[in-house]
Amino acid sequence: MRSSGAGLVAILTASAAGILAVIAVLLGHQEVFSTWFVFLVFAVVFVLIFLLVFFLLQGFIRQKITPLYQIIHGTGRKDNNKGNIAATRATLGQVSQDVINWVVSRNREIARLKEMEKYRREFLGNVSHELKTPIFNIQGYVLTLLDGGLEDPSINRLYLEKTEKSINRMISIVEDLEAIARLESGEAEMQFEVFNFLKLVEEVFEMQEERAKKRNITLRLDRKYDRPVKVYADRKRIYEVMNNLIINSINYGNEGGSTTVSCLDIGDTILVEVIDTGIGIEAEHLPRIFERFYRIDKSRSRDFGGTGLGLAIVKHILEAHGQNISVRSTPGKGSVFSFTLRKG
């Protein structure tokens, strides 16, 4: 780089000396040359010097800009000619804008990677915590049995039942994680078919009837429907969606309250809403409500046997159907989970 700069200075110095020499000669022989000829010589010399300086500056700028283009566009040394061409054709304004765009995109990518790393650490911490609790419980039960509990029939059966409960919780967590992994990777194939959504809702109500009775919560449709509500979806997966949402509404509902399901025909889709009269959700929690292991009331969720993955599974199933789910809530009054399904 220093040698190229020195060469440029030397060439410009020599060119200036040549111009001065020509001018001196012309001034010394004014009687020989006419005015127009002197003007012509000056014009030719000026054009030559201009072209010389232009090409030198162009080469100098290209030499400086080419590495930037190679970085910005991800080219290596083998693409040096392409970088030269791009740099030659580009104006300084274009180069400046490209550099700005590159910096902005890299900053966004860095921010995204940092967010992913934060999410990964949080996820691993949550998994570790969720699995650690039942493992430690099992360890305690086994040690109690080994310390003499096996000889006492009233104790050994009780602790074996508690051990089974902890094992089942671990199995539920692992199965839910596997389900999310399959949905995220696209490995979970959707078996689409046309079915009556109202019939499916009735099946879920029937399945969760005992759970609702324990908390004196009424499960109902918003109105009497004159005809079936046909949708085109994976019935098994949508059953899982509704089951999770209904269980969630019961667990976080107020005793003596209700859970209502409504269906609204909107063009090519059916808008489904699950409405509860529960404790509601604070606004600060709404953006993260569908994240894995995210709990608003952790003790309440674990008391009901939740894994913290139900709403995350709901979100991924609906996304696999090309649909989205949203939630709106008023603390102390209840929540409304809304999603759409393709009409059958």
Secondary structure, 3 states (H helix, E strand, C coil): CHHHHHHHHHHHHHHHHHHHHHHHHHHHCCCCCCHHHHHHHHHHHHHHHHHHHHHHHHHHHHHHHHHHHHHHCCCCHHHHHHHHHHHHHCCHHHHHHHHHHHHHHHHHHHHHHHHHHHHHHHHHHHHHHHHHHHHHHHHHHHHHHHCCHHHCHHHHHHHHHHHHHHHHHHHHHHHHHHHHHHHHHCCCCCCEEEEEHHHHHHHHHHHCHHHHHHCCCEEEECCCCCCCCEEEEEHHHHHHHHHHHHHHHHHCECCCCEEEEEEEEECCEEEEEEEECECCCCHHHHHHCCCCCCCCCHHHHHHCCCCCCHHHHHHHHHHHCCCCEEEEEECCCEEEEEEEEEEC
